[in-house]
Amino acid sequence: MASNDNGYTKTVSSASFTATDSPCVAVCSTLFDDICRGCGRTAMEVSNWVFMTDEEKQAVWERIRAQGYPRRRG
C-alpha cells in the first residue's frame, strides 16, 4: 500500500511497481525507432508517461518486462 498527498492509500498489485518509477534507462532511440531500444516503450508512451494513470503505467511495465525490457547495461 502507498499513500498519496491527500492521505488516501492505494494497493498496487505488483510488488515491484512504484507509480513514480519510469522504465527509462537513458538510452533513448524513439527518434529513429517505433519502440525505444532502452526501455521498450513507444514514443507516445514516453511522451505521455507523466500524464498516465498508475494503472496505465503498470500495464506498460508488465508488457515491457514480458518483452525483456528495460535493457540496462551492467
C-alpha positions as CSV (number, residue, x, y, z in Angstrom):
1,M,0.0,0.0,0.0
2,A,1.1,3.5,-0.7
3,S,-0.4,6.8,0.4
4,N,-0.5,9.9,-1.7
5,D,-0.5,13.6,-0.7
6,N,-4.2,13.5,0.1
7,G,-3.8,10.8,2.7
8,Y,-5.5,8.1,0.7
9,T,-4.0,4.7,0.4
10,K,-4.0,2.5,-2.6
11,T,-2.9,-1.0,-3.3
12,V,-0.8,-1.8,-6.3
13,S,-0.9,-5.4,-7.4
14,S,2.7,-5.7,-8.5
15,A,5.1,-5.5,-5.5
16,S,7.9,-4.2,-7.7
17,F,5.9,-1.4,-9.3
18,T,6.1,2.1,-7.9
19,A,4.0,4.7,-9.6
20,T,6.8,7.2,-9.8
21,D,9.2,4.7,-11.4
22,S,9.9,5.3,-15.1
23,P,11.4,2.5,-17.1
24,C,13.8,5.0,-18.8
25,V,17.4,3.8,-18.8
26,A,18.7,6.9,-20.7
27,V,19.3,5.0,-23.9
28,C,16.5,6.7,-26.0
29,S,16.0,5.6,-29.5
30,T,12.5,6.8,-30.1
31,L,13.7,9.5,-32.6
32,F,14.6,6.7,-35.0
33,D,12.6,3.6,-33.8
34,D,9.0,2.9,-33.1
35,I,9.9,1.2,-29.8
36,C,12.8,2.5,-27.6
37,R,15.7,0.1,-27.6
38,G,16.4,1.0,-23.9
39,C,13.1,0.9,-22.2
40,G,10.7,-0.8,-24.7
41,R,8.1,2.0,-24.7
42,T,6.6,3.5,-27.7
43,A,7.3,7.2,-28.4
44,M,3.7,8.0,-27.3
45,E,4.2,6.2,-24.0
46,V,7.5,8.0,-23.4
47,S,6.0,11.4,-24.1
48,N,2.8,10.8,-22.2
49,W,4.3,9.0,-19.2
50,V,3.7,11.9,-16.7
51,F,0.1,12.0,-17.7
52,M,-0.7,8.3,-17.5
53,T,-2.6,6.8,-14.6
54,D,-0.9,4.3,-12.2
55,E,-2.9,1.5,-13.9
56,E,-1.7,2.6,-17.3
57,K,1.9,2.8,-16.2
58,Q,1.6,-0.7,-14.5
59,A,0.3,-2.2,-17.8
60,V,3.2,-0.7,-19.7
61,W,5.7,-2.1,-17.1
62,E,4.1,-5.5,-17.3
63,R,4.3,-5.5,-21.1
64,I,7.9,-4.3,-21.4
65,R,9.1,-6.7,-18.7
66,A,7.5,-9.6,-20.6
67,Q,9.4,-8.4,-23.7
68,G,12.7,-8.3,-21.9
69,Y,12.9,-4.6,-21.1
70,P,14.2,-2.3,-19.7
71,R,17.6,-3.2,-21.0
72,R,20.3,-1.9,-18.7
73,R,24.0,-2.3,-19.1
74,G,25.9,-3.6,-16.3
